[in-house]
Amino acid sequence: MAMAAYRRTRRLWLSREGWQRRLVFWGGGVLVGLAAVVFAALADKAQELFGSAIAGRPWLPLLLTPAGLALSAWLTRAYFPNAGGSGIPQAIAARELRDQRERTALVSIRLAVGKIVLTLVGLAVGASIGREGPTVQVGASLMHRVGATFGGRFPGLLLAGGAAGVAAAFNTPLAGIVFAIEEMGRGFDMRTGALVLAAVTVAGAAPLAIQGDYLYFGQSTAHMATWQDWALVPLCGVVGGLAGGAFSRVVVRMAKGVGHWPGHAGRAGRWIKAHPIPFAAFCGLALALLGLATGGDTYGTGYAQAKALLEAASHPQAAAAVSPIFGPAKWLATALSSVSGIPGGIFSPSLAVGAGLGAELGHLLPGANAEVAVLVGMVAYFAGVVQAPITAFVIVLEMTGNHAMAVPIMAGSLIGCGAARMMGAEAVYHALSHGFLDRAHKAIAARGPSAAR
């Protein structure tokens, strides 16, 4: 038995096929990490460009944002189909498909380029979107291209690309692995686990080498000190989870068609389907009005506002400058951006919504630590949207580096996920992936029996 194990190990490490597989995963991981760094830098520039354009001209988004969203929606439909929305549902659907033609329609270099460009357009006109979800589709597309270049079938390659995208986008390698298992890989194959881990490690190393070590939201110092702090956990957990579940239901319902019952579009749904570009412009106008009402807080990813709320104890003036209606307004802005049909993620905006809701709930209990409310609200809302409680817990913990809050954050994540499920909400990424799978299966069937094989 020992000799057989030795031979298997020797064959694994000395075979040409084994080293080709490793180089594909390692090389792809490097490409995903570099792409994530460039994408992040461009996204920051796009937001700065929008901020400079509206400085002293708060009325400008009333023209710029509707026109920008209409342009993005038109370009998506005309030139980059399957690039709309977050990108994570496309990556999930691509993993389920065995037909290479339909898989490439969801993850390709063309789509990756379009995803990056149109996400930047959305950020440059004030849409409430993030770059992290799109980075997952970009990562899966790059990995798919690398695998195709070497002419082989590499199980777990798309999974590794998506996980590497999360790790590189947030500097959260552990969250990338958990995301791969819990969210993207419900059928995770442990035989490819080492290769996925290697790809995530390499992808995470690229941003570290260029930008240095950092925490996405900075070091949090929140800790549980009073009974009010512990009371915030179920309060923020339930409210955050219900709000996250409501967001998921709205986005999924809009994707299926607005009507009197699921799957049957009513008059509004038929109008939206027939006039997607004017609908995107309408969403842009509503976004601009929300921006005016909140002093511009609802534009973009919401990162600056969430960070200010997390640092309320050390920077009270910055936190006080955030609009008092930031949480619900950002919820609506993100929902409008998501249903408009433009490319853009919901990762960062969801964390910002949760931070805003948590901050408001923290005011209900005098003597409570405001940062505790923000952290728990953030993780509960995100868990309610994606219904992946372990991913939500790990990603928030890695973003803030506050291990003293591990138990409250985990509790908030579980409560938020449970509250969303009790109201009948679906896990948003998997629910949206079904639409891509249905269209792919119809296309395969239309090509005839030979294509199905």
Summary of the structure (lengths in Angstrom):
residues: 453
radius of gyration: 21.8
end to end distance: 39.6
largest distance: 75.7
contacts: 1804
relative contact order: 0.15
helix: 75%
strand: 1%
